[in-house]
Amino acid sequence: MASDDDEVDDYRNTLPENSILEDYRIKRVLGAGGFGLTYLARDLREDPESPSRNVAIKEYLPFEIATRMPDGVQVGILSEADRDDFMFGLEKFEREARTLARFKHPNIVEVRRFFRANGTAYIVMKYERGVDFESVIESPDMMFEEDLRAILKPLLEGLGAVHSQGFLHRDIKPSNIYIRKDDLTPVLLDFGAARAALKTKSQKMTALVTPGYAPFEQYSSDGNNGPWSDLYGLGAVLYAAVTKDRPREATERMAALVKGKKDPQIPAAERGKGHFSEDLLVAIDWALKVPEQDRPQTVDEFKDALGF
């Protein structure tokens, strides 16, 4: 998501600006990935002055197996051999939307509705004005622990609510955490469960991993993913916040450990000493343990370590 005055990128394969999609008018593209596109749109049913008129709409368009048709609107599969994979992913996309729509938590992206159109599916979400946490981390200003904890606590509350329903985020990273402009509260965006499911079905889909933020088990289609996997991602976000550096990739760290070598990642307890509390730094290093069984297994365990 982005603010209205953000610079527009040169995205391709998108719905045309000002095109009508059900009850919405497409304004522009907010972002794109291998699984689809996200648009800023206006709800034509809302009063023009209503702040809720702007929405974010995510379109299911896995580019490795599907494409925009010549009419510029419809979505089609690249080959008949991809049809089963496309439909499998579409159903997972809708299931994810259905699950997220049940959550009414202030720190989880609000899903308003989902529907099928143009040969694919769409998720309509509340549009959040603000900046992503990646921009905050990249700022030259050092974060204060008080500010970091003010963001972390509500994120953990939201993540705990998600986990309580047996659901995982699977793609926690700074760019998927948004800081609202009006009250500086965080919201967790862009869940990756549907993408992860499609990757296990289709060999054409690239793995859902963000180097430095993805846990080791996420590199394998049969990895043992659980709440501890999301906590690794959150620990990596915190590591980046306190060190201003992206953590080392989990595969690199595991390779060193298997060979009996020292973990190439310098612990947060060492990098942040003197600037942040020992409790916070030790908790970050715990969440970033490479073997999943060595990490906190639940949000509550992690909260206890942080003193929340």
LUMFI-396566 format. One record per atom (N, C-alpha, C): x, y, z; residue in one letter. Coordinates in steps of 0.1 Angstrom, whole numbers, padded with zeros to 4 digits, always signed. Example, Ala and Ser with C-alpha at 12.3 -4.5 7.8 and 13.67 -1.06 7.14 Angstrom:
BEGIN
+0132-0057+0078a/+0123-0045+0078a/+0132-0033+0078a/+0128-0022+0071s/+0137-0011+0071s/+0129+0000+0079s/
END
This chain:
BEGIN
+0008-0012+0000m/+0000+0000+0000m/+0009+0012+0000m/+0003+0024-0004a/+0011+0036-0005a/+0001+0048-0003a/+0007+0059-0002s/+0000+0072-0001s/-0004+0076-0015s/-0014+0085-0016d/-0019+0089-0030d/-0008+0096-0038d/+0002+0102-0032d/+0011+0110-0039d/+0024+0103-0042d/+0025+0089-0039d/+0037+0082-0042d/+0039+0081-0057d/+0052+0080-0060e/+0056+0079-0074e/+0051+0066-0081e/+0046+0067-0093v/+0040+0055-0099v/+0051+0048-0107v/+0052+0035-0104d/+0061+0026-0111d/+0056+0022-0125d/+0065+0017-0133d/+0061+0013-0147d/+0057-0002-0146d/+0045-0005-0141y/+0040-0019-0140y/+0034-0023-0154y/+0036-0035-0157r/+0030-0041-0169r/+0019-0051-0166r/+0012-0055-0176n/+0002-0066-0174n/-0009-0062-0165n/-0012-0049-0163t/-0021-0044-0153t/-0035-0041-0159t/-0045-0040-0151l/-0058-0035-0156l/-0056-0020-0159l/-0063-0015-0169p/-0062-0001-0173p/-0067+0008-0162p/-0060+0020-0161e/-0065+0030-0152e/-0079+0034-0156e/-0087+0037-0146n/-0101+0041-0147n/-0110+0031-0152n/-0105+0018-0154s/-0114+0007-0157s/-0123+0004-0146s/-0135-0001-0149i/-0145-0005-0138i/-0144-0020-0135i/-0143-0023-0122l/-0142-0037-0118l/-0153-0038-0107l/-0164-0045-0111e/-0176-0045-0102e/-0180-0031-0097e/-0179-0029-0084d/-0183-0016-0079d/-0171-0006-0077d/-0160-0009-0084y/-0148-0001-0081y/-0142+0005-0094y/-0136+0016-0093r/-0128+0022-0104r/-0114+0021-0101r/-0106+0015-0110i/-0092+0013-0108i/-0085+0027-0110i/-0077+0031-0100k/-0069+0043-0101k/-0055+0041-0106k/-0048+0032-0099r/-0034+0029-0103r/-0029+0017-0096r/-0017+0012-0099v/-0011+0001-0093v/-0003+0005-0081v/-0005-0003-0070l/+0002+0000-0058l/+0015-0009-0057l/+0014-0021-0062g/+0025-0030-0062g/+0022-0043-0070g/+0033-0050-0072a/+0032-0063-0080a/+0042-0073-0075a/+0038-0085-0077g/+0047-0096-0073g/+0044-0108-0082g/+0051-0119-0080g/+0049-0131-0088g/+0035-0137-0087g/+0028-0133-0077f/+0015-0139-0075f/+0003-0131-0080f/+0006-0118-0083g/-0004-0109-0087g/-0001-0094-0085g/-0012-0086-0086l/-0010-0072-0085l/-0020-0066-0075l/-0016-0054-0069t/-0025-0047-0060t/-0027-0033-0065t/-0040-0029-0066y/-0044-0016-0071y/-0050-0007-0060y/-0048+0006-0062l/-0056+0015-0055l/-0069+0018-0063l/-0080+0017-0057a/-0093+0018-0064a/-0103+0027-0056a/-0113+0031-0062r/-0124+0039-0055r/-0137+0031-0055r/-0143+0030-0043d/-0156+0023-0042d/-0166+0033-0047d/-0173+0030-0058l/-0183+0039-0064l/-0196+0040-0056l/-0197+0031-0046r/-0210+0031-0038r/-0208+0041-0027r/-0196+0045-0023e/-0194+0053-0012e/-0195+0068-0016e/-0198+0076-0006d/-0199+0091-0008d/-0185+0096-0013d/-0184+0104-0023p/-0171+0109-0028p/-0162+0115-0017p/-0168+0120-0006e/-0160+0126+0004e/-0156+0117+0015e/-0162+0104+0014s/-0159+0095+0025s/-0145+0090+0025s/-0138+0089+0036p/-0124+0085+0037p/-0123+0070+0034p/-0134+0062+0035s/-0134+0048+0032s/-0136+0045+0017s/-0137+0056+0009r/-0140+0054-0005r/-0128+0047-0012r/-0116+0050-0008n/-0104+0044-0014n/-0102+0030-0008n/-0099+0020-0017v/-0097+0007-0012v/-0085+0001-0020v/-0079-0009-0014a/-0068-0016-0021a/-0074-0030-0026a/-0071-0033-0039i/-0077-0045-0045i/-0065-0054-0050i/-0065-0066-0045k/-0054-0075-0049k/-0060-0085-0060k/-0053-0086-0071e/-0057-0094-0082e/-0049-0107-0083e/-0055-0118-0083y/-0048-0131-0085y/-0043-0132-0099y/-0030-0131-0101l/-0024-0133-0115l/-0010-0138-0113l/-0009-0152-0111p/+0005-0158-0110p/+0012-0158-0124p/+0021-0149-0125f/+0027-0146-0139f/+0034-0158-0145f/+0038-0168-0137e/+0046-0179-0142e/+0036-0189-0149e/+0023-0188-0146i/+0014-0197-0153i/+0002-0190-0159i/+0001-0177-0158a/-0011-0170-0163a/-0006-0156-0169a/-0015-0149-0177t/-0011-0137-0182t/-0024-0128-0185t/-0022-0116-0188r/-0033-0107-0192r/-0036-0110-0207r/-0048-0111-0210m/-0052-0114-0224m/-0052-0101-0233m/-0052-0103-0246p/-0051-0091-0255p/-0061-0080-0253p/-0073-0084-0247d/-0083-0073-0244d/-0079-0064-0233d/-0068-0067-0226g/-0063-0059-0215g/-0071-0060-0202g/-0080-0070-0202v/-0088-0071-0190v/-0088-0086-0185v/-0092-0095-0193q/-0093-0109-0189q/-0079-0115-0186q/-0080-0125-0177v/-0068-0133-0173v/-0069-0147-0179v/-0058-0152-0185g/-0059-0165-0191g/-0046-0173-0187g/-0047-0186-0188i/-0036-0194-0184i/-0026-0195-0196i/-0013-0197-0194l/-0003-0197-0204l/-0005-0210-0213l/-0008-0221-0206s/-0010-0234-0214s/-0021-0242-0206s/-0027-0251-0214e/-0037-0260-0208e/-0031-0268-0196e/-0019-0271-0197a/-0012-0279-0187a/-0012-0272-0173a/-0013-0258-0174d/-0013-0250-0162d/-0026-0248-0155d/-0037-0253-0162r/-0051-0250-0157r/-0053-0255-0142r/-0049-0267-0139d/-0051-0273-0126d/-0044-0265-0115d/-0032-0261-0119d/-0024-0253-0109d/-0030-0239-0107d/-0035-0233-0118f/-0041-0220-0117f/-0053-0220-0108f/-0062-0231-0110m/-0074-0232-0103m/-0071-0235-0088m/-0061-0243-0086f/-0057-0247-0072f/-0053-0234-0065f/-0044-0226-0071g/-0040-0213-0065g/-0051-0203-0063g/-0060-0203-0072l/-0072-0194-0071l/-0080-0198-0059l/-0083-0211-0057e/-0091-0215-0046e/-0083-0212-0033e/-0070-0214-0032k/-0063-0210-0020k/-0063-0195-0018k/-0063-0187-0029f/-0063-0173-0028f/-0077-0169-0021f/-0088-0175-0026e/-0101-0172-0020e/-0102-0177-0006e/-0096-0189-0003r/-0097-0194+0011r/-0089-0184+0020r/-0078-0179+0016e/-0070-0169+0024e/-0079-0157+0026e/-0086-0152+0016a/-0094-0140+0017a/-0105-0143+0027a/-0111-0155+0026r/-0122-0159+0035r/-0117-0159+0050r/-0105-0164+0052t/-0100-0165+0065t/-0097-0151+0071t/-0090-0143+0063l/-0087-0129+0067l/-0099-0121+0070l/-0110-0123+0062a/-0122-0116+0064a/-0128-0118+0078a/-0125-0129+0084r/-0130-0132+0097r/-0123-0124+0108r/-0111-0120+0105f/-0103-0112+0115f/-0108-0097+0115f/-0112-0093+0127k/-0115-0079+0129k/-0105-0073+0139k/-0093-0073+0135h/-0082-0069+0144h/-0076-0056+0139h/-0073-0046+0147p/-0068-0034+0142p/-0054-0034+0136p/-0047-0045+0139n/-0033-0046+0134n/-0032-0057+0123n/-0043-0062+0118i/-0043-0071+0106i/-0051-0064+0095i/-0046-0065+0083v/-0052-0059+0071v/-0067-0063+0071v/-0076-0053+0069e/-0090-0056+0068e/-0095-0060+0055e/-0100-0072+0053v/-0106-0077+0041v/-0121-0074+0041v/-0125-0066+0031r/-0140-0062+0030r/-0148-0072+0022r/-0143-0077+0011r/-0150-0087+0003r/-0140-0093-0007r/-0145-0104-0013f/-0137-0110-0024f/-0147-0115-0034f/-0143-0116-0047f/-0152-0120-0058f/-0143-0125-0070f/-0150-0131-0079r/-0144-0136-0091r/-0149-0127-0103r/-0140-0124-0112a/-0143-0116-0124a/-0131-0117-0133a/-0133-0115-0146n/-0122-0114-0156n/-0114-0127-0156n/-0120-0138-0153g/-0113-0151-0153g/-0104-0153-0141g/-0105-0145-0131t/-0096-0146-0119t/-0104-0142-0107t/-0097-0139-0096a/-0103-0135-0083a/-0097-0122-0078a/-0104-0115-0070y/-0100-0103-0064y/-0103-0102-0049y/-0094-0096-0041i/-0097-0093-0027i/-0097-0078-0025i/-0108-0073-0019v/-0109-0059-0016v/-0106-0056-0001v/-0096-0047+0001m/-0091-0045+0014m/-0092-0030+0017m/-0092-0027+0030k/-0092-0013+0034k/-0078-0007+0030k/-0079+0005+0025y/-0067+0012+0020y/-0061+0019+0032y/-0048+0016+0035e/-0042+0023+0047e/-0032+0033+0042e/-0033+0045+0047r/-0023+0056+0044r/-0012+0056+0054r/+0000+0056+0049g/+0012+0056+0057g/+0025+0052+0050g/+0034+0046+0057v/+0046+0041+0051v/+0049+0027+0056v/+0057+0020+0047d/+0060+0006+0052d/+0072+0007+0061d/+0074-0003+0069f/+0084-0003+0080f/+0098-0004+0074f/+0099-0008+0061e/+0112-0008+0054e/+0117+0006+0053e/+0108+0015+0050s/+0113+0029+0049s/+0117+0035+0063s/+0111+0030+0073v/+0115+0034+0087v/+0129+0029+0090v/+0132+0016+0086i/+0145+0010+0089i/+0155+0017+0081i/+0152+0020+0068e/+0162+0026+0060e/+0165+0041+0063e/+0157+0047+0072s/+0160+0060+0076s/+0173+0061+0084s/+0181+0071+0082p/+0194+0072+0089p/+0193+0073+0104p/+0181+0077+0109d/+0178+0079+0123d/+0178+0065+0130d/+0185+0064+0142m/+0184+0052+0150m/+0171+0052+0157m/+0164+0040+0157m/+0152+0038+0165m/+0154+0038+0180m/+0145+0043+0187f/+0145+0042+0202f/+0137+0029+0205f/+0142+0022+0216e/+0135+0010+0220e/+0121+0012+0223e/+0117+0023+0229e/+0104+0026+0233e/+0095+0026+0220e/+0100+0032+0209d/+0092+0033+0197d/+0091+0019+0191d/+0102+0011+0191l/+0101-0002+0185l/+0092-0011+0193l/+0092-0010+0206r/+0082-0018+0214r/+0068-0014+0212r/+0066-0001+0209a/+0052+0004+0206a/+0046-0002+0194a/+0055-0005+0184i/+0051-0011+0172i/+0050-0026+0173i/+0059-0032+0181l/+0060-0046+0182l/+0048-0052+0190l/+0044-0046+0201k/+0034-0052+0209k/+0021-0054+0201k/+0015-0044+0194p/+0003-0046+0187p/+0005-0056+0175p/+0017-0057+0169l/+0019-0067+0159l/+0018-0081+0164l/+0024-0083+0176l/+0023-0096+0183l/+0009-0099+0186l/+0001-0089+0190e/-0013-0092+0193e/-0021-0097+0181e/-0018-0090+0170g/-0024-0094+0157g/-0020-0107+0152g/-0007-0110+0153l/-0002-0123+0149l/-0007-0134+0157l/-0008-0132+0170g/-0014-0142+0179g/-0028-0145+0176g/-0036-0135+0171a/-0050-0137+0167a/-0050-0146+0155a/-0041-0144+0146v/-0040-0152+0133v/-0036-0166+0137v/-0026-0168+0145h/-0022-0181+0148h/-0032-0189+0156h/-0041-0182+0164s/-0051-0189+0171s/-0061-0196+0163s/-0062-0191+0150q/-0071-0197+0140q/-0064-0207+0131q/-0052-0211+0135g/-0045-0221+0127g/-0039-0216+0114g/-0038-0203+0113f/-0033-0196+0101f/-0019-0190+0103f/-0011-0190+0092l/+0002-0184+0093l/+0003-0172+0083l/+0012-0163+0086h/+0014-0152+0076h/+0024-0157+0065h/+0035-0163+0068r/+0045-0169+0059r/+0053-0159+0051r/+0052-0146+0053d/+0060-0137+0046d/+0062-0124+0053d/+0066-0125+0066i/+0068-0113+0074i/+0082-0107+0071i/+0081-0095+0067k/+0093-0087+0064k/+0089-0072+0065k/+0099-0063+0065p/+0096-0049+0067p/+0086-0043+0058p/+0087-0047+0045s/+0077-0041+0035s/+0063-0046+0037s/+0061-0056+0045n/+0047-0061+0047n/+0042-0057+0061n/+0049-0047+0067i/+0044-0041+0079i/+0042-0026+0076i/+0030-0021+0078y/+0027-0007+0074y/+0025+0001+0087y/+0030+0013+0087i/+0028+0022+0098i/+0018+0033+0094i/+0007+0033+0100r/-0004+0042+0096r/+0000+0057+0099r/-0004+0065+0089k/+0000+0079+0090k/-0007+0087+0101k/-0020+0083+0104d/-0027+0091+0114d/-0023+0088+0129d/-0021+0076+0132d/-0018+0073+0146d/-0005+0065+0149d/+0003+0062+0138l/+0015+0055+0138l/+0014+0041+0144l/+0002+0035+0143t/+0000+0021+0147t/+0004+0012+0135t/+0008+0000+0137p/+0012-0009+0127p/+0000-0018+0122p/+0001-0022+0109v/-0008-0032+0104v/+0000-0042+0095v/-0003-0055+0097l/+0004-0065+0090l/-0004-0068+0077l/+0004-0068+0066l/-0002-0069+0052l/+0003-0081+0045l/-0003-0084+0033d/+0002-0093+0023d/+0006-0107+0028d/-0004-0114+0033f/-0002-0127+0038f/+0002-0136+0026f/+0011-0146+0029g/+0017-0154+0018g/+0013-0168+0018g/+0002-0172+0026a/-0001-0186+0027a/-0006-0192+0013a/-0014-0184+0006a/-0019-0190-0007a/-0007-0192-0017a/+0002-0182-0017r/+0014-0183-0026r/+0022-0196-0022r/+0024-0198-0009a/+0032-0209-0004a/+0025-0222-0009a/+0012-0223-0008a/+0004-0235-0012a/+0006-0238-0027a/+0005-0227-0035l/+0007-0229-0049l/+0021-0234-0053l/+0031-0229-0046k/+0044-0233-0048k/+0046-0248-0046k/+0039-0254-0036t/+0040-0268-0034t/+0033-0276-0045t/+0024-0270-0052k/+0016-0277-0063k/+0023-0275-0077k/+0028-0263-0080s/+0034-0260-0093s/+0049-0259-0092s/+0055-0266-0101q/+0070-0265-0102q/+0074-0252-0108q/+0065-0245-0115k/+0069-0233-0122k/+0069-0221-0113k/+0063-0222-0101m/+0062-0211-0092m/+0075-0210-0084m/+0081-0198-0083t/+0093-0197-0075t/+0090-0197-0060t/+0099-0201-0052a/+0097-0202-0038a/+0094-0189-0032a/+0085-0189-0022l/+0081-0177-0014l/+0091-0175-0003l/+0103-0170-0006v/+0113-0167+0004v/+0119-0153+0001v/+0121-0145+0012t/+0128-0133+0011t/+0141-0135+0019t/+0152-0135+0012p/+0165-0138+0019p/+0167-0129+0031p/+0171-0135+0042g/+0173-0127+0054g/+0161-0128+0063g/+0149-0129+0058y/+0137-0128+0065y/+0129-0142+0066y/+0132-0150+0056a/+0126-0164+0056a/+0133-0174+0064a/+0126-0182+0072p/+0133-0192+0080p/+0137-0204+0071p/+0147-0212+0076f/+0152-0223+0069f/+0141-0232+0063f/+0131-0235+0072e/+0121-0245+0068e/+0113-0240+0056e/+0113-0227+0053q/+0105-0222+0043q/+0111-0224+0029q/+0123-0228+0029y/+0130-0231+0016y/+0126-0244+0010y/+0120-0253+0018s/+0116-0266+0014s/+0101-0267+0013s/+0096-0274+0003s/+0081-0276+0001s/+0075-0284+0013s/+0084-0292+0019d/+0079-0301+0030d/+0084-0296+0044d/+0089-0284+0044g/+0094-0278+0057g/+0084-0278+0068g/+0088-0279+0080n/+0079-0279+0092n/+0076-0264+0096n/+0066-0259+0089n/+0062-0245+0092n/+0052-0244+0103n/+0053-0234+0111g/+0044-0232+0122g/+0045-0218+0127g/+0039-0214+0139p/+0041-0201+0144p/+0055-0197+0146p/+0064-0206+0149w/+0078-0204+0150w/+0084-0198+0137w/+0078-0201+0126s/+0083-0196+0113s/+0080-0181+0111s/+0068-0177+0115d/+0065-0163+0115d/+0073-0155+0125d/+0076-0162+0137l/+0084-0155+0147l/+0098-0153+0142l/+0103-0162+0134y/+0116-0160+0128y/+0116-0147+0119y/+0106-0146+0111g/+0105-0134+0102g/+0104-0121+0110g/+0096-0122+0121l/+0094-0110+0130l/+0108-0107+0137l/+0115-0117+0141g/+0128-0115+0147g/+0137-0109+0137g/+0137-0113+0125a/+0145-0107+0114a/+0142-0093+0112a/+0129-0089+0113v/+0125-0075+0111v/+0131-0067+0123v/+0130-0072+0135l/+0136-0065+0147l/+0151-0064+0146l/+0158-0075+0141y/+0172-0074+0139y/+0176-0063+0130y/+0169-0062+0118a/+0171-0051+0109a/+0169-0038+0115a/+0159-0037+0124a/+0156-0024+0130a/+0167-0019+0140a/+0172-0029+0147v/+0182-0025+0157v/+0197-0024+0151v/+0199-0031+0140t/+0213-0031+0134t/+0214-0023+0122t/+0202-0020+0115k/+0202-0013+0102k/+0208-0022+0091k/+0208-0035+0094d/+0213-0045+0084d/+0203-0056+0083d/+0202-0061+0071r/+0194-0073+0068r/+0201-0085+0074r/+0194-0094+0081p/+0200-0106+0086p/+0206-0115+0075p/+0216-0124+0079r/+0222-0133+0069r/+0211-0143+0065r/+0212-0148+0053e/+0202-0158+0048e/+0203-0171+0056e/+0191-0176+0059a/+0190-0188+0068a/+0198-0200+0062a/+0197-0202+0049t/+0205-0213+0042t/+0220-0212+0044t/+0225-0199+0044e/+0239-0197+0046e/+0243-0201+0060e/+0234-0197+0070r/+0237-0199+0084r/+0236-0214+0087r/+0226-0221+0081m/+0225-0235+0083m/+0237-0243+0078m/+0241-0239+0066a/+0253-0245+0059a/+0265-0244+0068a/+0267-0233+0075a/+0279-0231+0084a/+0277-0240+0096a/+0265-0240+0102l/+0263-0248+0114l/+0264-0263+0111l/+0260-0268+0100v/+0261-0282+0096v/+0276-0286+0095v/+0284-0277+0091k/+0298-0280+0089k/+0306-0278+0102k/+0299-0274+0113g/+0305-0272+0125g/+0312-0258+0126g/+0309-0249+0117k/+0315-0236+0117k/+0306-0226+0125k/+0312-0215+0128k/+0305-0205+0136k/+0294-0199+0127k/+0283-0196+0134d/+0272-0189+0127d/+0277-0176+0122d/+0275-0173+0108p/+0281-0161+0103p/+0273-0148+0107p/+0261-0150+0113q/+0254-0138+0117q/+0259-0133+0131q/+0262-0121+0132i/+0266-0115+0145i/+0254-0113+0153i/+0253-0118+0165p/+0241-0117+0173p/+0236-0103+0176p/+0223-0101+0177a/+0218-0088+0180a/+0223-0084+0194a/+0225-0093+0203a/+0230-0090+0216a/+0243-0083+0216a/+0251-0086+0205e/+0264-0080+0203e/+0263-0067+0195e/+0255-0067+0185r/+0253-0055+0176r/+0246-0044+0183r/+0237-0047+0191g/+0228-0036+0197g/+0232-0033+0212g/+0243-0039+0217k/+0246-0037+0231k/+0249-0022+0234k/+0243-0017+0244g/+0245-0003+0248g/+0234+0006+0243g/+0227+0001+0233h/+0217+0009+0226h/+0203+0004+0229h/+0202-0009+0232f/+0189-0015+0234f/+0190-0025+0246f/+0179-0028+0253s/+0179-0036+0265s/+0184-0050+0262s/+0190-0057+0271e/+0194-0071+0270e/+0182-0080+0267e/+0171-0077+0274d/+0159-0086+0272d/+0155-0085+0257d/+0154-0074+0251l/+0150-0073+0237l/+0160-0080+0228l/+0173-0077+0230l/+0183-0083+0221l/+0184-0098+0222l/+0183-0103+0234v/+0183-0118+0236v/+0171-0124+0230v/+0159-0118+0231a/+0147-0123+0225a/+0148-0123+0210a/+0154-0113+0204i/+0156-0113+0189i/+0164-0125+0185i/+0176-0127+0192d/+0184-0138+0188d/+0178-0151+0190d/+0169-0152+0200w/+0161-0165+0202w/+0152-0167+0190w/+0145-0157+0186a/+0136-0159+0175a/+0143-0162+0162a/+0156-0159+0161l/+0164-0161+0149l/+0172-0173+0149l/+0170-0182+0159k/+0177-0195+0158k/+0173-0202+0146k/+0183-0208+0139v/+0181-0215+0126v/+0172-0228+0128v/+0175-0237+0137p/+0166-0249+0139p/+0153-0244+0145p/+0142-0248+0139e/+0129-0243+0144e/+0126-0247+0158e/+0131-0258+0162q/+0128-0263+0176q/+0135-0254+0187q/+0145-0247+0182d/+0152-0238+0192d/+0146-0224+0194d/+0136-0221+0186r/+0130-0208+0187r/+0118-0208+0196r/+0113-0196+0200p/+0100-0196+0207p/+0089-0203+0198p/+0081-0211+0204q/+0071-0218+0196q/+0058-0211+0194q/+0055-0202+0203t/+0043-0194+0202t/+0045-0179+0204t/+0035-0172+0200v/+0036-0157+0203v/+0037-0154+0218v/+0029-0162+0226d/+0029-0159+0240d/+0043-0161+0246d/+0050-0172+0241e/+0064-0174+0246e/+0073-0162+0243e/+0072-0157+0231f/+0080-0146+0226f/+0076-0133+0234f/+0063-0131+0237k/+0059-0119+0245k/+0064-0120+0259k/+0064-0132+0265d/+0070-0133+0278d/+0085-0130+0278d/+0092-0134+0268a/+0106-0131+0267a/+0109-0116+0266a/+0099-0109+0260l/+0101-0094+0258l/+0095-0086+0270l/+0089-0093+0279g/+0083-0087+0291g/+0070-0080+0288g/+0063-0084+0278f/+0050-0079+0275f/+0039-0086+0283f/
END
